[in-house]
Each structure stands twice: as C-alpha cells, then as structure tokens.
Amino acid sequence: MRAPSLWLPDESVAANARSGLPLLAARFFVSGGEAAEAGGGARQLHRFRITAKRFRYTLEIFRGIYGPRLQVLINEVRQVQDLLGARNDCSVALAMIHGMGCERLRTCLEKRGQRHERDFRRFWNEHFSRPEIRRRWIHYLAAYPGRKRGQEDCKATGGAP
C-alpha cells in the first residue's frame, strides 16, 4: 500500500485525495482479490489484513472532505480487517500451543480459523469482488473530495460507492 510519493505538496488536500486515494483503492482491490482466492494461506491473509488496516487509516484521515458516504466504505474495510484479524488470532493461538499435545484445542482452532477464512472470502465476494464495485469506489474517491455534504451523487453509485 505504500507508494513512494503520492502526496503533492503544492496541491490542496482535496486534489491530493482525488489523485492518491483511487490509486490506493486499486491496490487494495488487487491485494484483496489475491488474498480472497482459495489457497492464499494464513500469511497472505495476514499481509492483506495489514494492507486493509493502512488503507482504512488513510481513508479516515480524509473523512472530513468526503462526507458521510465515506464512513460506510470505511466500515466495509473495517469488516474485512475484523474477519482477517479473527483468522490471524487463530493462527497465533495455534503457534502458541504447537507441540503441547493439545489436539482437541488445535482441531478447534483450525476449524475456527477456516470458518473465519470462509467468512472473509464470502464478505469479499459480496462487497468487493465485482469490477463495478471497484469502479464505484475509485470513481467516488476521485470525484467527491471537497464537495459539500449532501452533494454526493448516491444515485450514480447505486447505493454503493
């Protein structure tokens, strides 16, 4: 998610948001799509959780120049983070009990981790995987910074970004 220099110091905050956030969103969607593919593994899911966290924090910085719709988008990214965090918690717990002979607990944690992974993939597929959703996000992030509240074009976004 880190880019060498997305911030243009001679431009306004809104202009920087318009140019930088769509790029970060595109990277988020690519990374998330790769992580959501079956067989991605716990490490890849954890890396994407960190990517989602950074993306969400960046969106939160710009909340004041977008209006209320951005909070809905932030909440969706937070949900991705939460699902992946629950998956990672299972991985950490499994590593902690490794070699302790806790087979029932190990089996329980593995199943719970798999369930969280499935939940993430289902959520991703419902909220992020379709190309039109990606286009809406990028359009919203490029078009709306600096507009006054109430000027967001919800009709054009179909209720989603």
GUFITOR-818354 format. One record per residue: residue in three letters; x, y, z of N, C-alpha, C in turn. Coordinates in steps of 0.1 Angstrom, whole numbers, padded with zeros to 4 digits, always signed. Each point is the difference from the previous one (the first is absolute). Layout:
BEGIN
ALAXYZXYZXYZ ...
// end
This chain:
BEGIN
MET+0008-0012+0000-0008+0012+0000+0009+0013+0000 ARG+0012-0001+0004+0008+0012+0001+0005+0003-0014 ALA-0001+0013-0003+0005+0005-0013+0011+0010+0002 PRO+0009+0001-0009+0011+0009+0003-0004+0014+0003 SER-0009+0006-0008-0003+0014+0002-0013+0003-0006 LEU-0011-0004+0006-0013+0003-0005-0005+0014+0004 TRP+0006+0006+0010-0004+0013+0005+0007+0011-0009 LEU-0007+0009-0005+0005+0011-0008-0001+0013+0009 PRO+0011+0005+0005+0000+0011+0010-0006+0013-0005 ASP+0001+0002-0013-0006+0012-0006-0015+0000-0003 GLU-0006-0012+0003-0014-0002-0003-0008+0001+0013 SER-0013+0002-0001-0009+0000+0011-0002-0014+0006 VAL-0005-0001+0011-0004-0013+0006-0009-0007-0009 ALA-0011+0007-0005-0009-0007-0008+0006-0005-0013 ALA+0009+0008-0006+0007-0004-0012+0009-0012+0002 ASN+0006+0000+0012+0008-0012+0003-0008-0012+0002 ALA-0012+0001+0007-0009-0011+0002-0005-0005-0013 ARG-0004+0009-0009-0005-0004-0013+0010-0008-0008 SER+0013+0004+0001+0010-0007-0008+0006-0013+0007 GLY+0001+0001+0014+0007-0011+0007-0009-0011+0005 LEU-0012+0003+0005-0009-0010+0005-0004-0010-0010 PRO-0004+0004-0012-0003-0010-0010+0011-0010-0003 LEU+0012+0004+0000+0012-0009-0001+0001-0010+0011 LEU-0002+0005+0012+0000-0009+0012-0011-0009+0000 ALA-0012+0004-0005-0011-0009-0001+0002-0011-0010 ALA+0006+0004-0011+0003-0010-0010+0009-0011+0005 ARG+0010+0004+0008+0010-0009+0006-0007-0009+0010 PHE-0009+0006+0008-0008-0007+0010-0008-0011-0007 PHE-0007+0003-0011-0008-0009-0007+0008-0012-0006 VAL+0012+0004-0006+0008-0011-0005+0005-0009+0011 SER+0005+0005+0010+0005-0008+0012-0011-0008+0006 GLY-0011+0006+0001-0011-0007+0006-0005-0012-0008 GLY-0001+0003-0014-0004-0011-0009+0010-0011+0001 GLU+0013+0003+0001+0010-0011+0001-0002-0008+0013 ALA-0002+0008+0011-0002-0007+0013-0012-0008+0001 ALA-0011+0004-0007-0013-0007+0000+0000-0012-0008 GLU+0010-0002-0009+0000-0012-0008+0003-0012+0009 ALA-0007-0011-0002+0002-0012+0009+0015-0004-0001 GLY+0005-0004+0012+0014-0005+0001+0010+0011+0002 GLY-0005+0012+0003+0009+0011+0002+0009-0002+0013 GLY-0005-0006+0010+0008-0003+0011+0000+0011+0011 ALA+0003-0004+0012-0001+0009+0012+0009+0012-0002 ARG+0012-0002-0005+0010+0011-0001-0006+0010-0010 GLN-0005-0004-0011-0005+0010-0010-0012+0007+0006 LEU-0008-0007+0007-0012+0006+0006+0004+0010+0011 HIS+0010-0003+0007+0006+0009+0010+0006+0013-0006 ARG+0007-0002-0011+0006+0011-0007-0011+0009-0006 PHE-0011-0006-0005-0011+0008-0005-0007+0007+0012 ARG-0001-0006+0011-0006+0007+0012+0007+0013+0003 ILE+0013-0001-0001+0009+0012+0003-0003+0011-0011 THR-0001-0005-0012-0003+0009-0012-0013+0007+0002 ALA-0010-0008+0004-0014+0006+0003+0001+0010+0011 LYS+0007-0003+0011+0001+0009+0011+0006+0013-0004 ARG+0011+0000-0008+0006+0012-0005-0009+0008-0009 PHE-0007-0007-0009-0010+0006-0009-0011+0007+0008 ARG-0005-0007+0010-0011+0006+0008+0005+0012+0008 TYR+0012-0001+0006+0005+0012+0007+0002+0012-0010 THR+0004-0003-0012+0002+0011-0009-0014+0006-0004 LEU-0010-0008-0002-0013+0005-0003-0005+0008+0011 GLU+0002-0004+0013-0005+0007+0011+0007+0014+0001 ILE+0012+0002-0004+0006+0013+0000-0008+0010-0009 PHE-0005-0005-0011-0007+0008-0010-0015+0001+0002 ARG-0005-0006+0011-0015-0001+0002-0006+0014-0001 GLY+0006+0010+0005-0006+0014+0001-0002+0006-0014 ILE+0007-0004-0010-0002+0006-0013-0009-0008-0010 TYR-0005-0011+0005-0009-0009-0008-0015+0000+0003 GLY-0003+0001+0013-0014-0001+0004-0003-0014+0005 PRO-0013-0002+0004-0004-0012+0007+0002-0013-0008 ARG+0000+0000-0013+0001-0012-0007+0013-0007+0002 LEU+0011+0008+0003+0013-0006+0002-0001-0009+0013 GLN-0007+0004+0010-0001-0008+0012-0005-0014-0003 VAL-0010-0001-0009-0005-0014-0004+0011-0008-0006 LEU+0008+0006-0009+0011-0007-0006+0011-0004+0010 ILE+0003+0009+0009+0009-0003+0011-0005-0012+0008 ASN-0013+0000+0003-0005-0011+0008+0001-0014-0007 GLU-0001+0000-0014+0002-0012-0007+0015-0005+0001 VAL+0009+0010-0001+0014-0004+0001+0003-0005+0014 ARG-0006+0006+0010+0001-0004+0014-0005-0015+0002 GLN-0011-0003-0007-0005-0013+0001+0010-0011-0006 VAL+0006+0004-0011+0011-0009-0006+0011-0002+0011 GLN+0004+0011+0006+0010+0000+0010-0004-0009+0012 ASP-0012+0001+0004-0005-0008+0012+0000-0014-0004 LEU-0005-0004-0011+0000-0014-0004+0014-0006-0001 LEU+0009+0008-0006+0014-0005-0002+0007+0000+0014 GLY-0004+0009+0008+0006+0000+0014-0004-0012+0008 ALA-0012-0004-0001-0005-0012+0006+0007-0013-0005 ARG+0003+0000-0013+0007-0011-0006+0014+0000+0005 ASN+0007+0012+0001+0013+0000+0004+0001-0003+0015 ASP-0009+0003+0008+0000-0004+0014+0000-0015+0002 CYS-0007-0007-0009+0001-0015+0000+0014-0005-0003 SER+0006+0006-0010+0013-0004-0004+0010+0003+0011 VAL-0001+0011+0007+0009+0003+0011-0002-0010+0011 ALA-0012-0003+0003-0003-0010+0011+0005-0013-0004 LEU-0001-0004-0012+0005-0013-0004+0015-0001+0001 ALA+0007+0011-0003+0014+0000+0002+0004-0001+0014 MET-0008+0006+0009+0003+0000+0014-0001-0014+0006 ILE-0010-0008-0005-0002-0013+0006+0008-0011-0007 HIS+0007+0004-0011+0007-0010-0008+0009-0009+0009 GLY-0001-0013-0001+0009-0009+0008-0005-0002+0014 MET-0011+0005+0004-0005-0002+0014-0009-0011+0001 GLY-0003-0007-0011-0009-0012+0001-0015+0004+0002 CYS-0004+0011-0003-0014+0005+0001-0008-0003-0013 GLU-0002-0012-0003-0006-0004-0013-0014+0006-0002 ARG-0008-0001+0011-0014+0004-0001+0000+0015-0002 LEU+0008+0008+0007+0001+0014-0001+0005+0004-0014 ARG+0011-0007-0005+0005+0002-0013-0010-0002-0011 THR-0008-0011+0001-0010-0002-0010-0011+0011+0001 CYS-0004+0004+0012-0010+0011+0001+0005+0013-0006 LEU+0013+0003+0003+0005+0013-0006+0002-0001-0015 GLU+0004-0011-0005+0001-0002-0015-0014+0002-0006 LYS-0010-0006+0005-0014+0001-0005-0005+0014+0001 ARG+0003+0007+0011-0004+0013+0002+0007+0010-0010 GLY+0013-0003-0002+0007+0008-0010-0005-0002-0014 GLN-0003-0012-0003-0006-0003-0013-0013+0007-0002 ARG-0008+0000+0010-0013+0007+0000+0002+0015-0002 HIS+0009+0006+0007+0003+0014-0002+0005+0003-0014 GLU+0008-0009-0005+0005+0002-0014-0012-0001-0010 ARG-0009-0009+0002-0011-0001-0009-0009+0012+0001 ASP-0002+0005+0013-0008+0012+0002+0006+0012-0008 PHE+0014+0001+0001+0006+0011-0007-0002-0001-0015 ARG+0002-0012-0005-0002-0002-0015-0014+0003-0004 ARG-0009-0004+0008-0015+0003-0004-0002+0015+0001 PHE+0005+0007+0010-0002+0014+0001+0007+0007-0011 TRP+0012-0004-0003+0007+0006-0011-0008-0001-0013 ASN-0004-0012-0003-0008-0003-0012-0013+0008-0001 GLU-0006+0002+0011-0013+0008+0000+0003+0015-0001 HIS+0011+0005+0006+0001+0014+0001+0012+0006-0008 PHE+0008-0008-0005+0012+0006-0007+0004-0007-0013 SER-0004-0012-0003+0006-0007-0011-0005+0004-0014 ARG-0012+0006-0001-0005+0003-0014+0007+0013-0005 PRO+0003-0001-0013+0007+0012-0006-0008+0013+0001 GLU-0013+0000+0000-0008+0012+0001+0002+0006+0014 ILE+0002-0008+0010+0002+0005+0014+0013+0007+0000 ARG+0010-0006-0005+0013+0007-0001-0001+0013-0007 ARG-0007+0000-0011-0001+0013-0008-0008+0010+0008 ARG-0010-0003+0008-0007+0009+0008+0009+0006+0011 TRP+0007-0008+0006+0009+0005+0011+0010+0010-0006 ILE+0006-0004-0011+0010+0009-0006-0006+0013-0005 HIS-0012-0001-0006-0007+0012-0004-0003+0009+0012 TYR-0005-0006+0010-0004+0008+0012+0012+0007+0006 LEU+0011-0008+0001+0012+0006+0006+0006+0011-0009 ALA-0001-0001-0013+0005+0010-0009-0009+0012-0002 ALA-0013-0002+0002-0010+0011-0004-0005+0008+0012 TYR+0000-0005+0012-0007+0007+0011+0008+0007+0010 PRO+0013+0000+0001+0006+0007+0011-0002+0015-0002 GLY-0003+0007+0011-0002+0014+0000-0014+0005-0003 ARG-0009-0009-0004-0014+0004-0002-0007+0002+0013 LYS-0009+0008+0000-0008+0003+0013-0009-0013+0002 ARG-0002-0002+0013-0009-0011+0004-0014+0002-0007 GLY-0005-0011-0005-0013+0000-0007+0002+0000-0015 GLN+0012+0003-0005+0003+0001-0014+0004-0014-0006 GLU+0001-0010+0009+0005-0013-0005-0011-0006-0009 ASP+0004-0006-0011-0010-0005-0009-0002-0015+0002 CYS-0009-0002+0010-0003-0014+0004-0007-0008-0011 LYS-0008+0008-0009-0007-0007-0011+0010-0006-0010 ALA+0011+0007-0002+0010-0004-0010+0007-0013+0006 THR+0001-0001+0013+0007-0011+0006-0009-0012+0002 GLY-0013+0001-0001-0009-0011+0002+0000-0005+0014 GLY+0002+0010+0009-0001-0004+0014+0014-0005+0006 ALA+0009-0004-0009+0013-0004+0004+0009+0012-0003 PRO+0013-0001+0002+0008+0011-0003-0002+0005-0014 
// end
